[in-house]
Amino acid sequence: MTDESLARAAVSGDGTAFDEVVRRYCKPLSDFAASRTATFQDAEDIAQETFLRAWRHLSSYDEAYPLRSWLFTIAYRLIVTGYRKKRPVRLSIQVSEGLEAKHPASNSEHEWLWRAAANLPDDDRTILWLRYKQEMTIQEIARVMNKTKITVRVRLHRARGKLAELIRQSNDTSRQWTVPDAVDVKGGD
């Protein structure tokens, strides 16, 4: 079933359809939240709160937009709200390594890139994460972050430039720093 048909079934009261939505998006939402929170528990709380709010407001879901974008929008807003309230610090290296051990990355050959991206400002890292880890379009990212498509394109371009500069400045000679195939230079949809 597609996400939208699952959402439609869940609105009609089918709890198993919503369970499938949770199954599909629990890890991606937890990973996304973990990239922006201080602890893995905070990330899990955000994912749980995202699903709770989605369940409560399922009737307001607009099928004209992808369900994934709607869920990530809820999570993003919870993260931003959490930052305003308690301003959490980024994950420590030990917690980050523990998170990687608990939830191994599906594409570990590029994890070095995400470690470098951890040094970027939060919004830059978020845009890169949504584009390349979640494979969202510019339009979906704009919807999640409540920004225009042009703003997202420009910020994505700048974030890639900042990341490239961080990599250039790195003195790590044991790794050949190359741009992964997944990084498109045009930033298109």
N, CA and C of each residue as an Amber inpcrd file, in Angstrom:
protein
   567
   0.8370000  -1.1940000   0.0000000   0.0000000   0.0000000   0.0000000
   0.8780000   1.2530000   0.0000000   0.3870000   2.2830000  -0.6590000
   1.1080000   3.5550000  -0.6470000   0.8860000   4.2450000   0.6920000
   1.7330000   5.1990000   0.9890000   1.5880000   5.9610000   2.2280000
   0.2240000   6.6420000   2.2940000  -0.1850000   7.2000000   1.1650000
  -1.4380000   7.9400000   1.1370000  -2.6350000   7.0120000   1.3620000
  -2.5840000   5.7980000   0.7980000  -3.6900000   4.8600000   1.0200000
  -3.6840000   4.3660000   2.4680000  -2.5020000   4.2320000   3.0580000
  -2.4250000   3.8800000   4.4810000  -3.0410000   4.9930000   5.3330000
  -2.7180000   6.2410000   4.9890000  -3.2760000   7.3740000   5.7330000
  -4.7950000   7.4110000   5.5930000  -5.2830000   7.1640000   4.3860000
  -6.7240000   7.1520000   4.1460000  -7.3950000   6.0620000   4.9840000
  -6.7720000   4.8820000   5.0360000  -7.3240000   3.7750000   5.8280000
  -7.2770000   4.1100000   7.3200000  -6.2090000   4.7480000   7.7500000
  -6.0840000   5.1130000   9.1630000  -7.1390000   6.1410000   9.5480000
  -7.4230000   7.0850000   8.6660000  -8.4660000   8.0800000   8.9330000
  -9.8060000   7.3890000   9.1100000 -10.0080000   6.3110000   8.3610000
 -11.2570000   5.5490000   8.4580000 -11.3160000   4.6730000   9.7030000
 -10.2440000   4.6980000  10.5150000 -10.2540000   3.9460000  11.7680000
  -9.4610000   2.6560000  11.7410000  -8.7150000   2.4020000  10.6800000
  -7.9110000   1.1860000  10.5800000  -6.5930000   1.3760000  11.3360000
  -6.5270000   0.8340000  12.5420000  -5.3320000   0.9630000  13.3750000
  -4.1320000   0.2480000  12.8030000  -4.3460000  -0.8530000  12.1040000
  -3.2100000  -1.5760000  11.5230000  -2.5580000  -0.7760000  10.3980000
  -3.3280000   0.0400000   9.7140000  -2.7610000   0.8960000   8.6700000
  -1.8260000   1.9270000   9.3010000  -2.2470000   2.5060000  10.4220000
  -1.3760000   3.4790000  11.0830000  -0.1490000   2.7810000  11.6730000
  -0.3180000   1.5550000  12.1560000   0.8340000   0.7810000  12.6440000
   1.8740000   0.6100000  11.5420000   1.4160000   0.4100000  10.3150000
   2.3380000   0.2750000   9.1870000   3.0500000   1.5880000   8.9050000
   2.3540000   2.7030000   9.0380000   2.9840000   4.0160000   8.8790000
   4.0920000   4.1740000   9.9240000   3.7900000   3.8060000  11.1550000
   4.7890000   3.8910000  12.2280000   5.9770000   2.9960000  11.9070000
   5.7070000   1.7870000  11.4510000   6.7890000   0.8590000  11.1160000
   7.6870000   1.4330000  10.0190000   7.0980000   2.0330000   9.0120000
   7.8650000   2.5930000   7.8890000   8.7110000   3.7900000   8.2850000
   8.1850000   4.6060000   9.1860000   8.8360000   5.8850000   9.4430000
   9.4880000   6.0310000  10.8140000   9.4310000   5.0230000  11.6460000
  10.0220000   5.1280000  12.9740000  11.5310000   5.3630000  12.8970000
  12.2420000   4.5560000  12.1550000  13.6990000   4.7100000  12.0530000
  14.0800000   6.0130000  11.3380000  13.5050000   6.3280000  10.1680000
  13.8920000   7.5950000   9.5300000  13.6290000   8.8170000  10.4120000
  12.5010000   8.8470000  11.1180000  12.2080000   9.9880000  11.9920000
  13.1390000  10.0130000  13.1990000  13.4280000   8.8520000  13.7780000
  14.3510000   8.7840000  14.9140000  15.7490000   9.2280000  14.5060000
  16.2030000   8.7750000  13.3380000  17.5200000   9.1760000  12.8440000
  17.5750000  10.6770000  12.5950000  16.5140000  11.2070000  11.9940000
  16.4520000  12.6430000  11.7300000  16.4960000  13.4270000  13.0360000
  15.6960000  13.0220000  14.0040000  15.6730000  13.7140000  15.2940000
  17.0090000  13.5610000  16.0150000  17.6330000  12.3940000  15.9050000
  18.9230000  12.1680000  16.5680000  20.0040000  13.0830000  16.0240000
  19.8660000  13.4720000  14.7640000  20.8670000  14.3710000  14.1910000
  20.7360000  15.7940000  14.7280000  19.6520000  16.0760000  15.4440000
  19.4050000  17.4310000  15.9310000  19.2040000  17.5190000  17.4360000
  19.3400000  16.4200000  18.1700000  19.0630000  16.4490000  19.6060000
  20.2810000  16.0240000  20.4050000  20.1830000  16.1780000  21.7100000
  21.3040000  15.9060000  22.5980000  21.4560000  14.4250000  22.9250000
  20.3650000  13.6950000  22.9960000  20.4390000  12.2940000  23.3790000
  19.5460000  11.4600000  22.4870000  19.8210000  10.1620000  22.4650000
  18.9830000   9.2550000  21.6890000  17.5750000   9.2060000  22.2770000
  17.4650000   9.3260000  23.5840000  16.1420000   9.3210000  24.2150000
  15.3140000  10.5200000  23.7390000  15.9610000  11.6750000  23.5960000
  15.2550000  12.8480000  23.0640000  14.7440000  12.5600000  21.6520000
  15.5800000  11.9120000  20.8530000  15.1930000  11.5830000  19.4790000
  14.0050000  10.6290000  19.4680000  14.0480000   9.6250000  20.3290000
  12.9240000   8.6870000  20.4070000  11.6530000   9.3910000  20.8790000
  11.8010000  10.2990000  21.8460000  10.6420000  11.0640000  22.3190000
  10.0340000  11.8910000  21.1880000  10.8810000  12.5150000  20.3830000
  10.3830000  13.3190000  19.2730000   9.6550000  12.4370000  18.2670000
  10.2250000  11.2720000  17.9700000   9.5620000  10.3570000  17.0300000
   8.2060000   9.9170000  17.5820000   8.1650000   9.5680000  18.8610000
   6.8970000   9.1530000  19.4640000   5.8840000  10.2890000  19.4570000
   6.3300000  11.4740000  19.8100000   5.4200000  12.6240000  19.8280000
   4.9410000  12.9480000  18.4120000   5.8000000  12.7530000  17.4320000
   5.4090000  12.9610000  16.0360000   4.2510000  12.0390000  15.6650000
   4.3860000  10.7550000  16.0030000   3.3160000   9.8080000  15.6750000
   2.0520000  10.0840000  16.4720000   2.2140000  10.4990000  17.7160000
   1.0460000  10.8280000  18.5330000   0.2850000  11.9990000  17.9190000
   1.0060000  13.0390000  17.5390000   0.3500000  14.1990000  16.9200000
  -0.2430000  13.8490000  15.5600000   0.4680000  13.0190000  14.8140000
  -0.0610000  12.5930000  13.5160000  -1.3690000  11.8330000  13.7020000
  -1.4100000  10.9440000  14.6830000  -2.6230000  10.1650000  14.9470000
  -3.7830000  11.0860000  15.3350000  -3.4890000  12.0470000  16.2230000
  -4.5350000  12.9810000  16.6820000  -5.0730000  13.8380000  15.5400000
  -4.1980000  14.2030000  14.6020000  -4.5780000  15.1470000  13.5470000
  -4.6400000  14.4920000  12.1730000  -4.8090000  13.1920000  12.1530000
  -4.8440000  12.4540000  10.8920000  -5.9450000  12.9540000   9.9690000
  -7.0420000  13.3770000  10.5440000  -8.1500000  13.8590000   9.7120000
  -7.7890000  15.1520000   8.9730000  -6.7700000  15.8680000   9.4480000
  -6.3680000  17.1140000   8.7740000  -5.2780000  16.8820000   7.7270000
  -4.8190000  15.6320000   7.5690000  -3.7940000  15.3350000   6.5790000
  -4.3530000  15.5620000   5.1770000  -3.6170000  16.2920000   4.3560000
  -4.0090000  16.6060000   2.9860000  -3.2800000  15.6500000   2.0430000
  -4.0160000  14.7790000   1.3980000  -3.4250000  13.7650000   0.5090000
  -2.7440000  14.3650000  -0.7080000  -2.8980000  15.6600000  -0.9270000
  -2.2180000  16.3010000  -2.0510000  -0.7060000  16.3480000  -1.8160000
  -0.2770000  16.1490000  -0.5750000   1.1360000  16.1850000  -0.2210000
   1.5700000  14.8150000   0.2940000   2.8360000  14.4740000   0.1040000
   3.3110000  13.1710000   0.5880000   3.1960000  13.0470000   2.1080000
   2.7990000  11.8850000   2.5630000   2.6910000  11.6130000   3.9990000
   4.0400000  11.8010000   4.6730000   5.0950000  11.3690000   4.0130000
   6.4480000  11.5140000   4.5530000   6.7500000  12.9700000   4.8850000
   6.4280000  13.8870000   3.9750000   6.6700000  15.3180000   4.2160000
   5.8910000  15.8030000   5.4230000   4.6530000  15.3460000   5.5480000
   3.8120000  15.7570000   6.6710000   4.4250000  15.2910000   7.9910000
   4.8620000  14.0330000   8.0420000   5.4640000  13.5030000   9.2690000
   6.7630000  14.2290000   9.6110000   7.6040000  14.4750000   8.6150000
   8.8600000  15.1740000   8.8820000   8.6130000  16.6270000   9.2710000
   7.5420000  17.2250000   8.7540000   7.1870000  18.5860000   9.1610000
   6.8370000  18.6170000  10.6440000   6.0580000  17.6460000  11.0780000
   5.7030000  17.5690000  12.5020000   6.9650000  17.3960000  13.3410000
   7.8340000  16.4750000  12.9450000   9.0780000  16.2250000  13.6970000
   9.9570000  17.4680000  13.7110000  10.1000000  18.1160000  12.5710000
  10.9370000  19.3180000  12.4850000  10.4220000  20.4070000  13.4280000
   9.1230000  20.5990000  13.4280000   8.5450000  21.6300000  14.3000000
   8.7070000  21.2720000  15.7790000   8.6200000  19.9990000  16.1070000
   8.8690000  19.5740000  17.4910000  10.3230000  19.8440000  17.8820000
  11.2300000  19.5860000  16.9680000  12.6510000  19.8350000  17.2360000
  12.8950000  21.3210000  17.4400000  12.3580000  22.1430000  16.5380000
  12.5490000  23.5880000  16.6500000  11.9430000  24.1030000  17.9500000
  10.7580000  23.6300000  18.2870000  10.1110000  24.0350000  19.5370000
  10.9550000  23.6030000  20.7340000  11.4960000  22.3970000  20.6780000
  12.3580000  21.9090000  21.7520000  13.6080000  22.7480000  21.9110000
  14.1760000  23.1860000  20.8050000  15.3480000  24.0470000  20.8650000
  15.0190000  25.3740000  21.5370000  13.8620000  25.8950000  21.2300000
  13.4840000  27.1650000  21.8420000  13.2990000  27.0130000  23.3470000
  12.7650000  25.8660000  23.7560000  12.4760000  25.6620000  25.1730000
  13.7090000  25.3400000  25.9880000  14.5580000  24.4030000  25.4990000
  15.6660000  23.9870000  26.3480000  17.0240000  24.0140000  25.6690000
  17.0630000  24.3730000  24.4300000  18.3110000  24.5480000  23.6930000
  19.2910000  23.3970000  23.9380000  18.9330000  22.1650000  23.4840000
  19.8180000  21.0310000  23.7300000  21.1290000  21.1460000  22.9650000
  22.1390000  20.4520000  23.4750000  23.4340000  20.4230000  22.8030000
  23.4280000  19.2750000  21.8000000  24.3670000  19.3130000  20.8920000
  24.4760000  18.2280000  19.9250000  24.9480000  16.9630000  20.6140000
  24.7330000  15.8450000  19.9510000  25.1740000  14.5630000  20.4840000
  26.6810000  14.5670000  20.7030000  27.1010000  14.0210000  21.8200000
  28.5300000  13.8550000  22.0440000  29.0240000  12.7500000  21.1200000
  30.3170000  12.6700000  20.9470000  30.8860000  11.6350000  20.0800000
  30.5440000  10.2540000  20.6160000  30.5970000  10.0830000  21.9390000
  30.3050000   8.7790000  22.5280000  28.8450000   8.3900000  22.2790000
  27.9270000   9.3310000  22.4670000  26.5080000   9.0420000  22.2400000
  26.2710000   8.7740000  20.7630000  26.9100000   9.5560000  19.8980000
  26.7660000   9.3790000  18.4590000  27.2560000   8.0030000  18.0250000
  28.4070000   7.5870000  18.5520000  28.9320000   6.2640000  18.2120000
  28.0120000   5.1700000  18.7490000  27.4400000   5.3790000  19.9420000
  26.4970000   4.4140000  20.4920000  25.2490000   4.3150000  19.6470000
  24.8020000   5.4580000  19.1400000  23.6250000   5.4820000  18.2620000
  23.9190000   4.7260000  16.9730000  25.1090000   4.9290000  16.4070000
  25.4790000   4.2270000  15.1870000  25.5470000   2.7260000  15.4230000
  26.0350000   2.3340000  16.6100000  26.1210000   0.9040000  16.9190000
  24.7260000   0.3060000  17.0870000  23.8140000   1.0770000  17.7130000
  22.4570000   0.5850000  17.9410000  21.6450000   0.5610000  16.6540000
  21.8640000   1.5590000  15.8180000  21.1600000   1.6670000  14.5350000
  22.1930000   1.8620000  13.4410000  22.7980000   0.7760000  12.9660000
  23.8330000   0.9370000  11.9460000  23.2790000   1.6120000  10.6980000
  24.1120000   2.4310000  10.1090000  23.7060000   3.1730000   8.9170000
  23.5680000   2.2280000   7.7360000  22.6130000   2.5240000   6.8750000
  22.4010000   1.6770000   5.7100000  23.4810000   1.9140000   4.6620000
  24.1100000   3.0640000   4.6720000  25.1360000   3.3910000   3.6900000
  26.3660000   3.8920000   4.4150000  27.0640000   2.9940000   5.1190000
  28.1500000   3.3920000   5.9960000  29.3420000   3.9630000   5.2510000
  29.4500000   3.7320000   3.9280000  30.5840000   4.2800000   3.2150000
  30.5680000   5.8140000   3.1870000  29.4270000   6.4340000   3.4340000
  29.3430000   7.8950000   3.4310000  29.1980000   8.4860000   4.8310000
  29.3430000   7.6730000   5.8340000  29.1720000   8.1880000   7.1950000
  30.2260000   9.2280000   7.5510000  31.4080000   9.1220000   6.9700000
  32.4410000  10.1250000   7.2090000  31.9570000  11.5060000   6.7800000
  31.1430000  11.5350000   5.7270000  30.5990000  12.7980000   5.2410000
  29.6290000  13.4000000   6.2500000  28.8040000  12.5260000   6.8700000
  27.8390000  13.0170000   7.8590000  28.5310000  13.4560000   9.1380000
  29.6480000  12.8250000   9.4670000  30.4230000  13.2930000  10.6340000
  30.9710000  14.6950000  10.3590000  31.4140000  14.9250000   9.1310000
  31.8760000  16.2710000   8.7650000  30.7170000  17.2560000   8.7800000
  29.5510000  16.8150000   8.2960000  28.3720000  17.6890000   8.2500000
  27.8810000  18.0620000   9.6450000  28.2430000  17.2750000  10.6470000
  27.8260000  17.5800000  12.0220000  28.3720000  18.9320000  12.4860000
  29.3920000  19.4360000  11.8140000  29.9800000  20.7280000  12.1760000
  29.2960000  21.9120000  11.5080000  28.3090000  21.6440000  10.6860000
  27.5730000  22.7110000  10.0060000  26.4800000  23.2650000  10.9150000
  25.9930000  24.4730000  10.6330000  24.8340000  24.9900000  11.3740000
  23.6360000  24.0520000  11.2150000  22.7630000  24.0660000  12.1990000
  21.6420000  23.1270000  12.2510000  20.7960000  23.1090000  10.9790000
  20.4000000  24.2760000  10.4780000  19.5400000  24.3010000   9.2980000
  20.2510000  23.7460000   8.0680000  21.5430000  24.0280000   7.9270000
  22.2980000  23.4840000   6.7930000  22.3490000  21.9600000   6.8780000
  22.6370000  21.4600000   8.0590000  22.7020000  20.0100000   8.2480000
  21.3280000  19.3770000   7.9990000  20.2750000  20.0480000   8.4440000
  18.9240000  19.5270000   8.2410000  18.5780000  19.4410000   6.7640000
  18.8850000  20.4840000   6.0160000  18.5880000  20.4820000   4.5850000
  19.3650000  19.3700000   3.8880000  20.6380000  19.2220000   4.2160000
  21.4360000  18.1440000   3.6200000  20.8720000  16.7780000   3.9960000
  20.4870000  16.6250000   5.2550000  19.9510000  15.3470000   5.7410000
  18.6700000  14.9760000   4.9890000  17.7660000  15.9280000   4.8970000
  16.5000000  15.6440000   4.2270000  16.7060000  15.3510000   2.7400000
  17.6330000  16.0570000   2.1210000  17.8720000  15.8630000   0.6820000
  18.5530000  14.5300000   0.4000000  19.6010000  14.2110000   1.1580000
  20.4120000  13.0510000   0.8000000  20.1480000  11.8050000   1.6370000
  19.7940000  11.9560000   2.8810000  19.4740000  10.7730000   3.6920000
  18.0380000  10.3380000   3.4620000  17.1220000  11.3020000   3.3720000
  15.7120000  10.9790000   3.1890000  15.2810000  11.0650000   1.7300000
  16.1760000  11.5430000   0.8670000  15.9190000  11.6540000  -0.5700000
  14.6530000  12.4530000  -0.8750000  14.4640000  13.5290000  -0.1340000
  13.3170000  14.3980000  -0.3730000  13.6260000  15.3700000  -1.5100000
  12.5860000  15.7800000  -2.1900000  12.7290000  16.7930000  -3.2310000
  12.8570000  18.1590000  -2.5730000  13.2600000  19.1290000  -3.3660000
  13.3610000  20.5090000  -2.8720000  11.9960000  20.9630000  -2.3630000
  10.9470000  20.6250000  -3.0990000   9.5930000  21.0180000  -2.7070000
   9.2110000  20.4070000  -1.3600000   9.5380000  19.1320000  -1.1470000
   9.2170000  18.4830000   0.1270000   9.9910000  19.1290000   1.2820000
  11.2660000  19.4220000   1.0450000  12.0760000  20.0620000   2.0900000
  11.5040000  21.4360000   2.4210000  11.1180000  22.1680000   1.3880000
  10.5310000  23.4970000   1.6060000   9.2820000  23.3900000   2.4680000
   8.4800000  22.3730000   2.2180000   7.2550000  22.1780000   3.0010000
   7.5950000  21.8180000   4.4480000   8.5500000  20.9120000   4.6350000
   8.9310000  20.4970000   5.9840000   9.4560000  21.6760000   6.7900000
  10.3270000  22.4670000   6.1800000  10.9930000  23.5490000   6.9120000
  10.2550000  24.8840000   6.8200000   9.1130000  24.8930000   6.1400000
   8.3120000  26.1030000   5.9840000   9.1360000  27.2360000   5.3550000
   9.7860000  26.8810000   4.2490000  10.5930000  27.8430000   3.5030000
  10.1890000  27.7550000   2.0330000  10.5850000  28.7390000   1.2560000
  10.2920000  28.6820000  -0.1760000  11.2540000  27.7110000  -0.8460000
  10.8700000  27.2440000  -2.0310000  11.7480000  26.3410000  -2.7780000
  13.0610000  27.0340000  -3.1370000  12.9870000  28.2970000  -3.4750000
  14.2030000  29.0310000  -3.8350000  15.1330000  29.1330000  -2.6250000
  14.5670000  29.4060000  -1.4640000  15.3860000  29.4740000  -0.2490000
  16.0600000  28.1360000   0.0070000  15.3300000  27.0560000  -0.1580000
  15.9110000  25.7290000   0.0650000  17.0160000  25.4570000  -0.9510000
  16.7840000  25.7910000  -2.2190000  17.8230000  25.5850000  -3.2340000
  19.1010000  26.3480000  -2.8820000  18.9480000  27.6130000  -2.5120000
  20.1120000  28.4360000  -2.1770000  20.8140000  27.8810000  -0.9440000
  20.0480000  27.5450000   0.0920000  20.6460000  27.0270000   1.3320000
  21.3260000  25.6790000   1.0930000  20.7190000  24.8440000   0.2370000
  21.3260000  23.5620000  -0.0950000  22.6530000  23.7820000  -0.8140000
  22.6580000  24.6900000  -1.7610000  23.8920000  25.0180000  -2.4850000
  24.9690000  25.5140000  -1.5220000  24.6030000  26.4220000  -0.6540000
  25.5610000  26.9720000   0.3200000  26.0300000  25.9060000   1.3130000
  25.1000000  25.0570000   1.7480000  25.4730000  24.0000000   2.7030000
  26.4680000  23.0410000   2.0660000  26.2620000  22.6960000   0.7970000
  27.2250000  21.8270000   0.1180000  28.5800000  22.5200000   0.0100000
  28.5620000  23.8130000  -0.2650000  29.8190000  24.5670000  -0.3330000
  30.5440000  24.5920000   1.0050000  29.7870000  24.8240000   2.0810000
  30.3860000  24.8330000   3.4220000  30.9570000  23.4590000   3.7680000
  30.2180000  22.4180000   3.4080000  30.6830000  21.0640000   3.6850000
  31.9500000  20.7660000   2.8940000  31.9830000  21.1670000   1.6410000
  33.1850000  20.9640000   0.8230000  34.3750000  21.7000000   1.4380000
  34.1360000  22.8930000   1.9400000  35.2130000  23.6700000   2.5720000
  35.6970000  22.9850000   3.8470000  34.7760000  22.4670000   4.6500000
  35.1800000  21.7240000   5.8520000  36.0460000  20.5250000   5.4890000
  35.6590000  19.8530000   4.4360000  36.4200000  18.6800000   4.0080000
  37.8000000  19.0980000   3.5070000  37.8510000  20.1870000   2.7400000
  39.1450000  20.6860000   2.2530000  40.0670000  21.0660000   3.4090000
  39.4990000  21.6570000   4.4600000  40.2890000  22.1020000   5.5980000
  40.7650000  20.9520000   6.4710000  40.1570000  19.8210000   6.2850000
  40.5210000  18.6650000   7.0920000  41.9520000  18.2350000   6.7740000
  42.6700000  17.8510000   7.7880000  44.0410000  17.3890000   7.6030000
  44.1190000  15.8740000   7.5690000  42.9780000  15.2320000   7.3950000
  42.9300000  13.7710000   7.3900000  43.4550000  13.2600000   6.0520000
  44.7030000  12.8300000   6.0310000  45.3030000  12.3340000   4.7930000
  45.0850000  10.8400000   4.6100000  44.5160000  10.2070000   5.6170000
  44.2840000   8.7710000   5.4930000  43.0520000   8.4640000   4.6600000
  42.2590000   9.4710000   4.3350000  41.0390000   9.2490000   3.5570000
  41.0940000  10.0990000   2.3070000  40.7360000   9.5050000   1.2200000
  40.5980000  10.2530000  -0.0130000  39.2400000  10.9420000   0.0310000
  39.2070000  12.2600000   0.1340000  37.9530000  12.9940000   0.2450000
  37.3710000  13.1870000  -1.1450000  36.3650000  12.4260000  -1.4380000
  35.6650000  12.5740000  -2.7150000  34.1990000  12.8240000  -2.4360000
  33.5500000  13.4880000  -3.3540000  32.1330000  13.7710000  -3.2060000
  31.3690000  12.5240000  -3.6280000  30.4930000  11.9860000  -2.7630000
  29.7240000  10.7870000  -3.1230000  28.8440000  11.0380000  -4.3300000
  28.5350000   9.9490000  -5.0450000  27.6800000  10.0410000  -6.2230000
  26.3330000  10.6530000  -5.9160000  25.8210000  10.4510000  -4.6840000
  24.4830000  10.9250000  -4.3220000  24.3980000  12.4390000  -4.2350000
  25.5290000  13.1290000  -4.1890000  25.5160000  14.5770000  -4.0390000
  25.4270000  15.2000000  -5.4370000  24.2660000  15.7360000  -5.7470000
  24.1230000  16.3950000  -7.0510000  24.5350000  17.8370000  -6.9170000
  25.1550000  18.3700000  -7.9540000  25.6740000  19.7180000  -7.8700000
  24.6310000  20.7730000  -8.2200000  23.5520000  20.3760000  -8.8490000
  22.5370000  21.3580000  -9.2300000  21.4720000  21.5470000  -8.1800000
  21.2680000  20.5600000  -7.3180000  20.2600000  20.6800000  -6.2550000
  18.8440000  20.6630000  -6.7640000  18.6060000  20.0310000  -7.8710000
  17.2560000  20.0260000  -8.4610000  16.2960000  19.1350000  -7.7200000
  15.0390000  19.1820000  -8.1640000  13.9980000  18.3740000  -7.5310000
  14.2040000  16.9460000  -7.8780000
